């Protein structure tokens, strides 16, 4: 019995030891993981200290000196936990089953003894039965007791070497662990001593550096720190998607119009703000592609700007003029970046539903009309041209974007790719959101997708290539557009557009205007200055034999936009100087030809509005000489200067007065007044007086739609002048 009790107690403590071993192993694993993270942290710190070689190397060595605990825990797992666990589970399970059987037989024998003692003398039958039962039960009990004792003795003998073997294996693991740590530390002992000496030197150097920095700090403290050193940087390609962020004052939309300071940011093509940094984002503009931004000078606060979207507007205030300009530029850059991305379905639907068309349309400025109706008129007039019912580059139906210097219509995805090419290659506008001047609208109606594709896609089928489809990927479309407009891989031989000159879409050519290579001024009896123009000469030269620059030069005067587009596609210099014709340029030739649309086309393709011929006359001089009011208006809007005179000392205004052209005199004087107003208002002045802008807009519409009115005005003024 004592052995049985001892065995049970031993088994109990073994089970407890197995549990403690399991706990130690789990804690050891957590320690190893934490130690691994700590060592990785040391390595990361060493990477940040690469500039200081000594610190970097010491951190790396520290990471390498950590002893490996994996051997210890693995041995504990195998020797203590698994070995003792198997002993407890297998051997003890059999022992417990034998003990239970032994206890049941012992109880049966005790019951048989009680029955045998209770059997009466006068009942021999019961006495015999009780005696027989007791004999059988006693015999079974004694056999089972022998088996029970055998198992106890076997367990007592086995437990000695099982426990000793497990403990000895664990001791070997402990020895290996600490021996490895000792060896590693012993190897770096010389280095640690060297490091300690260098550390002492570092302490001395640090103290000297501290005194030097304190001296510099005391010197700098005497300076004036009242200046504004706020950083005004933004990045539309920031990795975290935040283009710009900072505090702005926002005017509330309630009746009190209170101003509140909020943390604003531009991210994911949205303008959002937070009351506190931990608060959720409040969206001000859901899609920057549907908004515009402008500075505001007509309110009581300074440094204000307004973000306007189709559904609402938001008035914001920066802390300085520099910050205001930075926020305006950041919003504009984000709008441009948003257009370069692929549009989502929501944007397209929202655009169709809420977009406001151009502020100026093909109708007269004096006739107010519904803006949506005018925007639809622009769409209808331009989309009715051949090929304009679908995107010029991928064939997507109902394009709503245009490249104004190429004269084509595009879908929104292709327009984003065109924007990425740069304005020197393609200038993109919206048919529904941007303003459209009359001459620009007529320019779009002169060209179109069919004309331009005949030029830029003339040979792609011969090369065995396929044009992208609306379902093609953005990468395929981008590669096609770059090959088409930048690398110009699909051009046919120069002169292939002749079919468009002699075909149905040949532009109307006006009567031959007076030629002005060498105008001579004379006085008639009434004292009126007139020009003696040289007669126009015919030129039967085949355009296939011309250089692209010469072709552009001739086509500009002939008002033939398809040929002009083909010449530019083949590399013609838009600012070519014709030394054989007094240094005239294609733009001057377009003036001589009397075509407002040809001038607009050249200007959109980077023609210099101030480039002069050998007689010192620019396009504005020539337009004034010839009395082309629409061209004068166009050149002034494009920034033409009128202060310098030609070789005769005459500036455009003096020429207009001499020619008695009332409209041109009015335009030139207004332009000078506007320039003086702009200069007086400083670098942040408005682009011009509202009256000036209205008058120029009126002249633009009249020159495009009712040019005969301008001619009648000039004649009337000339008679009055006489």
Residue pairs with C-beta under 8 A, 6 or more apart in sequence:
3 149
3 152
3 153
3 156
4 99
4 148
4 152
6 156
7 95
7 152
7 155
7 156
7 159
10 159
11 88
11 92
11 95
11 155
14 84
14 87
14 88
14 159
14 163
15 88
17 80
17 84
18 80
18 81
18 84
18 85
18 88
21 76
21 80
21 81
21 84
22 81
24 76
25 73
25 76
25 77
25 81
28 69
28 72
28 73
28 76
29 73
31 69
32 69
32 70
32 73
35 66
35 69
39 63
39 66
42 59
42 62
42 63
43 59
43 60
43 63
45 59
46 55
46 56
46 57
46 59
46 60
46 63
47 56
49 55
49 56
49 59
50 56
54 195
54 198
58 195
61 188
61 191
64 184
65 184
65 185
65 188
67 177
67 178
67 180
67 181
67 184
68 177
68 180
69 177
71 173
71 176
71 177
71 180
72 173
72 174
72 176
72 177
74 173
75 169
75 170
75 172
75 173
76 170
76 173
78 169
79 165
79 166
79 169
79 170
79 173
80 166
80 167
80 169
80 170
83 162
83 165
83 166
84 162
84 163
84 166
87 158
87 159
87 162
91 155
91 158
92 155
94 151
95 151
95 152
95 155
98 144
98 147
98 148
98 151
99 148
101 144
102 144
102 145
102 148
105 137
105 140
105 141
105 144
106 141
108 137
108 140
108 141
109 134
109 137
109 138
109 140
109 141
112 130
112 133
112 134
112 137
112 138
113 134
115 130
115 133
115 134
116 130
116 131
116 133
116 134
118 130
119 126
119 127
119 129
119 130
119 131
120 126
120 127
121 127
228 320
228 322
230 319
230 320
230 322
230 323
232 322
232 323
232 325
232 326
233 244
233 326
234 243
234 244
234 266
234 326
234 329
234 330
234 333
235 243
235 244
236 243
236 330
236 333
236 334
236 336
236 337
237 337
240 267
241 267
241 268
242 265
242 266
242 267
243 265
243 266
243 267
243 330
243 333
243 334
243 337
244 265
244 266
244 326
244 327
244 330
245 263
245 264
245 265
245 266
245 267
246 263
246 264
246 265
246 323
246 327
247 261
247 262
247 263
247 264
247 319
248 261
248 262
248 264
248 273
248 316
248 317
248 318
248 327
249 259
249 260
249 261
249 262
249 301
249 316
249 317
249 318
250 259
250 260
250 261
250 262
250 264
250 273
250 314
250 315
250 316
250 317
251 257
251 258
251 259
251 314
251 315
251 316
251 317
252 258
252 259
252 260
253 312
259 301
259 317
262 273
262 274
262 275
263 273
263 274
263 275
263 276
263 277
264 271
264 272
264 273
264 284
264 316
265 271
265 272
265 273
266 272
266 288
266 330
266 331
266 334
269 287
269 288
269 289
269 334
269 337
269 338
269 341
270 283
270 284
270 285
270 286
270 287
270 288
271 283
271 284
271 285
271 288
271 291
271 307
271 314
271 331
272 281
272 282
272 283
272 284
273 281
273 282
273 284
274 280
274 281
274 282
275 282
284 307
284 314
285 291
285 307
285 309
285 314
286 309
287 338
287 346
287 347
287 350
288 331
288 334
288 335
288 338
289 335
289 338
289 339
289 343
289 347
289 351
290 309
290 310
290 347
290 350
290 351
290 354
290 355
291 307
291 308
291 309
291 310
291 331
291 335
292 307
292 308
292 335
293 305
293 306
293 307
293 308
293 328
293 331
293 332
293 335
294 305
294 306
294 308
294 328
295 304
295 305
295 306
295 324
295 328
295 684
296 304
296 305
296 306
296 315
297 304
297 686
299 315
301 317
302 317
302 321
303 317
303 318
303 319
303 320
303 321
303 323
303 324
304 315
304 316
304 317
304 318
304 324
305 315
305 316
305 317
305 318
305 324
305 327
305 328
306 313
306 314
306 315
306 316
307 313
307 314
307 316
307 331
310 350
310 354
310 355
310 356
311 354
316 327
318 324
318 326
318 327
321 684
336 419
339 412
339 415
339 416
339 419
339 428
340 416
340 417
340 419
340 420
341 416
342 413
342 416
342 474
343 412
343 413
343 416
348 412
351 400
351 432
351 433
355 375
355 430
355 432
355 433
356 371
356 372
356 375
356 432
356 433
357 371
357 372
357 374
357 375
357 376
357 378
357 431
357 432
357 433
358 374
358 375
358 378
358 432
358 433
358 434
358 435
358 436
359 371
359 435
360 435
360 436
360 437
360 438
360 697
360 700
360 701
361 369
361 374
361 375
361 377
361 378
361 436
362 374
362 377
362 378
362 381
362 436
362 438
362 441
362 705
363 369
363 374
363 377
363 701
364 701
364 705
365 694
365 697
365 698
365 701
366 698
375 431
375 432
378 431
378 432
378 436
378 441
379 400
379 431
379 432
381 441
381 445
382 388
382 402
382 409
382 431
382 441
382 444
382 445
382 448
383 389
383 398
383 399
383 409
385 445
385 448
385 449
385 450
386 448
386 449
386 450
386 505
387 448
387 449
387 450
387 451
387 453
388 399
388 408
388 409
388 448
388 449
388 450
389 397
389 398
390 396
390 397
390 398
390 399
390 449
391 397
391 399
391 409
391 410
391 411
391 414
391 449
391 470
392 399
392 403
392 408
392 409
392 410
392 414
392 449
392 452
392 453
393 410
393 414
393 417
393 467
393 468
393 477
393 480
393 481
393 484
394 411
394 413
394 414
394 467
394 468
394 469
394 470
394 472
394 477
394 480
395 467
395 468
395 469
395 470
396 411
396 413
396 414
396 470
397 470
399 409
399 410
399 411
399 431
400 411
400 412
400 430
400 431
400 432
401 409
401 410
401 411
401 412
401 414
401 415
401 428
401 429
401 430
401 431
402 408
402 409
402 410
402 428
402 429
402 430
402 431
402 444
403 410
403 415
403 418
403 426
403 427
403 428
404 427
404 428
404 429
404 440
404 443
404 444
404 604
405 426
405 427
405 601
405 604
405 605
406 426
406 447
406 452
406 485
406 565
407 443
407 444
407 446
407 447
407 448
407 451
407 452
407 561
407 565
407 601
408 447
408 448
408 449
408 452
409 431
409 448
409 449
410 418
410 428
411 470
413 474
413 477
414 477
414 481
415 428
417 474
417 477
417 478
417 481
418 425
418 426
418 428
418 481
418 485
419 426
419 428
420 478
421 481
421 482
421 485
421 486
424 606
425 485
425 486
426 485
427 604
429 436
437 700
438 700
438 701
438 703
438 704
438 705
439 596
439 597
439 600
439 630
439 634
439 700
439 703
439 704
440 600
440 604
442 596
442 597
442 600
442 704
443 561
443 597
443 600
443 601
443 604
446 507
446 561
446 597
446 601
447 561
447 562
447 565
451 497
451 500
451 505
451 562
451 565
452 565
454 496
454 497
454 500
455 491
455 492
455 496
455 497
455 562
455 565
455 566
455 569
456 484
456 485
456 488
456 490
456 491
456 569
457 467
457 484
457 490
458 490
458 491
458 492
458 496
459 490
459 491
459 492
460 467
460 489
460 490
463 489
463 490
465 490
467 480
468 476
468 477
468 480
483 489
483 490
484 490
488 569
491 569
491 570
493 544
494 543
494 544
494 546
494 548
494 551
494 566
494 567
494 570
495 542
495 543
495 544
495 546
495 551
495 566
496 566
497 562
497 563
497 565
497 566
498 543
498 544
498 563
500 506
500 562
500 563
501 560
501 562
501 563
505 562
506 560
507 559
507 560
507 561
507 562
509 558
509 559
509 560
510 559
510 593
510 594
510 595
512 536
513 536
513 592
513 593
513 594
513 626
514 531
514 533
514 534
514 626
515 533
515 534
515 535
515 536
515 592
516 531
516 533
516 534
516 592
516 622
516 625
516 626
517 534
517 581
517 582
517 584
518 534
518 582
518 615
519 531
519 532
519 533
519 625
520 531
520 532
521 529
521 530
521 531
521 648
522 529
522 530
522 532
523 529
524 530
526 722
527 722
528 660
528 718
528 721
528 722
529 658
529 659
531 625
531 626
539 554
543 551
543 554
543 555
543 563
546 554
547 572
548 567
548 568
548 570
548 571
548 572
549 567
549 572
549 573
549 576
551 563
551 566
551 567
551 570
551 572
552 564
552 567
552 568
552 572
552 573
552 574
552 576
552 586
553 576
553 578
553 584
553 586
553 589
554 589
555 561
555 563
555 564
555 567
556 564
556 586
556 587
556 589
556 590
556 593
556 595
556 598
556 602
557 589
557 590
557 592
557 593
558 593
559 590
559 593
559 594
559 595
559 597
559 598
561 597
561 598
561 601
564 586
564 598
564 601
564 602
565 601
568 574
568 605
572 586
574 586
574 587
574 602
574 605
574 606
574 607
575 585
575 586
575 587
575 606
575 607
575 608
575 611
576 585
576 586
577 583
577 584
577 585
577 611
578 584
578 585
579 614
582 613
582 614
582 615
583 612
583 613
583 614
583 615
584 592
584 613
585 607
585 608
585 611
585 613
585 619
586 602
586 607
587 599
587 602
587 603
587 607
587 608
587 609
587 611
587 619
588 613
588 617
588 618
588 619
588 622
590 598
590 599
590 602
591 599
591 619
591 622
591 623
591 626
591 628
591 631
592 622
592 626
594 626
594 628
596 628
596 630
596 631
596 634
596 703
596 704
599 619
599 631
599 634
599 635
600 634
603 609
603 634
603 638
609 618
609 619
609 620
609 635
609 638
609 639
609 640
610 618
610 619
610 639
610 640
610 641
611 618
611 619
612 618
612 621
612 646
615 646
615 647
616 644
616 645
616 646
616 647
617 625
617 646
617 647
618 640
618 641
619 631
619 635
619 640
620 632
620 635
620 636
620 640
620 641
620 642
620 652
621 646
621 650
621 652
621 655
623 631
623 632
623 635
624 632
624 652
624 655
624 656
624 659
624 661
624 664
624 668
625 655
625 659
627 659
627 661
627 664
627 714
629 661
629 663
629 664
629 667
629 699
629 703
629 707
629 710
629 714
630 699
630 700
630 702
630 703
630 704
630 707
630 710
631 703
632 652
632 664
632 667
632 668
633 667
633 696
633 699
633 700
633 703
634 700
634 703
636 642
636 667
636 668
636 671
636 696
637 696
637 700
642 651
642 652
642 653
642 668
642 671
642 672
643 651
644 651
645 651
645 654
650 658
652 664
652 668
653 665
653 668
653 669
653 672
656 664
656 665
656 668
657 665
659 718
660 714
660 717
660 718
660 721
660 722
661 714
661 717
661 718
662 713
662 714
662 716
662 717
663 699
663 710
663 713
663 714
663 717
664 714
666 695
667 695
667 696
667 699
670 692
670 695
670 696
673 689
673 692
674 688
674 689
674 692
677 685
677 688
677 689
678 685
678 686
678 687
678 688
679 685
687 693
699 710
702 709
702 710
703 710
